Amino acid sequence: MYTAWGSNEYPLSAASVAACLDAPNPRFDPATVSIGLGRNRAAPSGVASYTDPDLLLSGRALVERALAGGARFLPVRLYFQGYGFELVRWPLHLVAPWKRRHYFVNANTYEMDIAAFARLRLERRAYTRETVYSHCSRFRNTPGQAKNDEFERLAASIREKGFDPAFPLRVMLRRDLGLHDMLRDGHHRLLAAREAGLGSVPVRFTFSGHAPGFLLGKPVPWETHNEEK
C-alpha cells in the first residue's frame, strides 16, 4: 500500500501521535513509531476533506511509554502512497504547476518540535524579517515598510494568541527532486513562531509523486541530526 516514505524521522508530540488509529494488520518494526499518512486530495483553496485517516503502523507501546514518562516528542517515520508508475509520474512531479495541482494531504495535525525545521534542513532559505517576503509574489511590488508592518501583524497575533492549529504548516515529503522533504507552506508563520519563542508548531504533511524506491534510501534517524549539532 505504501510506496514511499519521508526522508527523515520527525520529532512529533506523543499526544498528537496517540490520536492516530491503529492499522488493522501492522507489519512494521515495533521498535519504531511509524505512521501511514491518509491519501486525501488537496483542494485548490487549501481546504481538503479528510476522509482517509492516518494509521499508526507500529510503535503504540512506545507512544504510551512516552506519554507515561512525560516525554514531549518522539521520533516518527512517515509512510505514504504517491501516484503509481513512479518512473512516469516522477518527472511530472518536478514540474511546479503539476505539483501544485496534483498532490495529497494527510488527515491529522501533529505538533512538531520547532527546532526540527533547522536540524532537518526543511527550509530552502534562512529567512529574516527583512527577507521573509522577498520571494512572495503577492508582495513583490510592496514597499519595505509595508512588508515589515505585515509581518509585525502576523508576529503580534502569534505572540498574543499562539499558533492557530487550524492553519498548520505544511511539509511536502520528497519535494526536492523527489528525494528530500521540504517546507511547502508557512515560512512566514514559522519565523514569527520562532520570534515568539514557541517550542512546537502544528504541521500537516503533503505528498505527490516520488522517485523510484531504490533511490529513496531509509529515513535518516532523528538521533543523527542531534549528533550533528
C-alpha positions in Angstrom: 0.0 0.0 0.0 2.7 2.5 1.0 5.1 3.2 -1.9 7.4 5.8 -0.3 8.5 7.4 3.0 9.7 10.7 4.3 13.5 11.4 4.0 13.7 12.0 7.8 12.3 10.9 11.1 10.2 13.7 12.6 10.0 14.7 16.3 6.3 14.8 16.8 4.5 15.1 20.1 3.4 11.9 21.7 0.0 13.2 22.4 -0.7 14.1 18.7 0.7 10.7 17.6 -1.5 8.9 20.1 -4.6 10.2 18.3 -3.9 8.0 15.3 -6.0 5.0 14.6 -4.1 1.6 14.8 -3.5 -0.1 11.5 -5.7 -3.3 11.2 -2.7 -5.5 10.2 0.5 -3.9 11.3 3.6 -5.3 9.6 6.2 -2.7 10.6 9.0 -2.8 13.1 7.5 -2.4 16.6 10.8 -0.8 17.7 10.0 2.3 15.7 7.0 4.6 15.6 5.6 4.6 12.1 2.6 6.4 10.6 0.9 5.7 7.3 -0.5 9.0 6.1 -4.0 9.2 4.7 -4.3 9.9 1.0 -6.6 12.9 0.8 -7.0 15.1 -2.3 -5.8 18.6 -1.6 -8.2 21.3 -2.7 -7.1 24.5 -4.6 -8.3 26.5 -1.6 -6.1 24.6 0.7 -9.1 23.1 2.5 -9.5 19.3 2.0 -12.0 16.7 3.0 -10.0 14.4 5.3 -11.8 11.1 4.7 -8.7 8.8 4.5 -7.3 8.5 8.1 -3.7 8.4 9.3 -2.8 5.0 10.7 -0.3 4.0 13.4 1.6 1.3 11.6 3.9 0.4 14.6 5.0 1.7 18.0 1.8 2.0 20.0 3.7 0.7 23.1 6.5 3.3 22.5 3.9 6.1 22.3 2.2 5.0 25.5 5.5 4.8 27.3 6.5 8.3 26.1 3.1 9.6 27.4 3.6 7.9 30.7 7.1 9.2 31.1 6.2 12.7 30.2 8.3 12.8 27.0 7.1 15.6 24.8 8.4 14.4 21.4 9.4 11.1 19.9 10.9 10.2 16.5 8.3 9.1 14.0 8.7 7.7 10.5 6.1 8.7 7.8 5.0 6.5 5.0 2.7 7.4 2.1 1.2 6.2 -1.2 2.1 8.5 -4.0 1.0 8.3 -7.6 1.7 5.0 -9.3 4.2 4.4 -12.1 7.0 6.3 -10.4 9.2 6.4 -13.5 6.4 8.1 -15.4 5.0 10.3 -12.7 8.2 11.4 -11.1 9.3 13.8 -13.9 5.9 15.4 -13.8 6.2 15.8 -10.0 9.3 18.0 -10.7 7.1 20.5 -12.7 5.8 23.1 -10.3 2.4 23.7 -12.0 1.7 20.0 -12.0 2.9 19.6 -8.4 0.7 22.4 -7.2 -2.4 20.9 -8.7 -1.9 17.2 -8.1 -0.9 16.4 -4.5 -2.4 14.8 -1.4 -2.5 15.8 2.2 -2.7 13.7 5.4 -5.6 13.6 7.8 -4.2 14.5 11.2 -2.5 17.6 12.5 0.7 16.9 14.6 2.7 19.1 17.0 6.3 19.2 15.9 9.4 20.4 17.6 10.2 23.8 16.1 13.9 23.1 16.2 13.4 20.3 13.7 13.0 22.7 10.8 16.5 23.8 11.0 18.0 20.5 12.0 16.3 18.7 9.2 17.1 21.5 6.7 13.5 21.7 5.7 13.7 25.4 4.7 15.1 26.5 1.4 16.4 29.7 2.9 17.2 31.2 6.3 14.7 34.0 6.4 14.8 37.2 8.5 12.3 39.9 8.9 13.9 41.8 6.1 13.9 38.9 3.6 10.8 36.8 4.6 8.6 38.3 1.9 11.3 38.7 -0.7 10.2 35.5 -2.6 6.4 36.0 -2.1 4.8 37.1 -5.4 1.9 38.8 -3.6 4.4 41.3 -2.0 6.7 41.6 -5.0 5.9 45.3 -5.5 5.2 46.2 -1.9 7.4 48.8 -0.2 9.8 47.5 2.5 8.0 49.3 5.4 4.7 47.8 4.3 6.2 44.3 4.3 7.6 44.9 7.8 4.2 46.1 9.0 2.5 43.0 7.5 5.0 40.7 9.3 4.6 42.5 12.6 0.8 42.0 12.4 1.4 38.3 12.0 4.0 38.1 14.7 1.9 40.0 17.2 -1.0 37.7 16.6 1.1 34.6 17.3 2.7 36.3 20.4 -0.7 37.2 21.8 -2.9 34.2 20.7 -0.5 31.4 20.0 -0.3 29.5 16.7 -3.7 28.7 15.3 -3.8 24.9 14.7 -6.5 25.5 12.1 -3.7 26.7 9.8 -0.8 24.3 10.2 2.5 24.4 8.4 2.8 22.0 5.5 5.8 19.9 4.9 6.0 18.2 1.5 7.5 14.8 1.5 10.1 14.1 -1.2 9.7 17.6 -2.6 13.3 18.4 -3.6 13.8 16.3 -6.8 11.6 13.7 -5.1 14.5 12.9 -2.7 14.3 15.3 0.2 11.4 16.6 2.4 10.9 20.4 2.3 8.7 23.0 4.0 5.9 23.8 1.4 3.8 26.4 3.2 4.4 28.5 6.3 7.8 30.2 6.1 6.4 33.5 7.5 4.5 31.8 10.3 7.5 29.7 11.2 9.7 32.8 11.6 7.0 34.5 13.7 6.7 31.4 15.9 10.4 31.3 16.4 10.4 35.0 17.4 7.6 34.3 19.9 9.7 31.5 21.5 7.3 28.7 20.7 8.6 25.2 21.3 6.4 23.5 18.8 4.1 24.2 15.8 1.2 22.3 14.2 2.1 20.6 10.9 0.4 18.5 8.2 2.2 16.6 5.5 1.6 16.7 1.8 2.9 14.4 -0.9 2.6 13.7 -4.6 4.9 11.7 -6.8 8.3 10.4 -5.7 11.4 8.9 -7.0 11.6 5.1 -7.6 12.0 3.2 -4.4 15.6 2.2 -5.0 16.6 5.9 -4.9 14.8 6.8 -1.7 17.1 5.3 0.9 16.0 4.8 4.6 14.6 7.7 6.7 17.5 9.5 8.5 17.2 8.8 12.2 16.5 11.8 14.4 19.4 11.0 16.6 21.8 11.5 13.7 20.6 15.1 13.4 21.1 15.7 17.1 24.6 14.3 16.9 25.4 16.7 14.1 24.5 19.6 16.4 
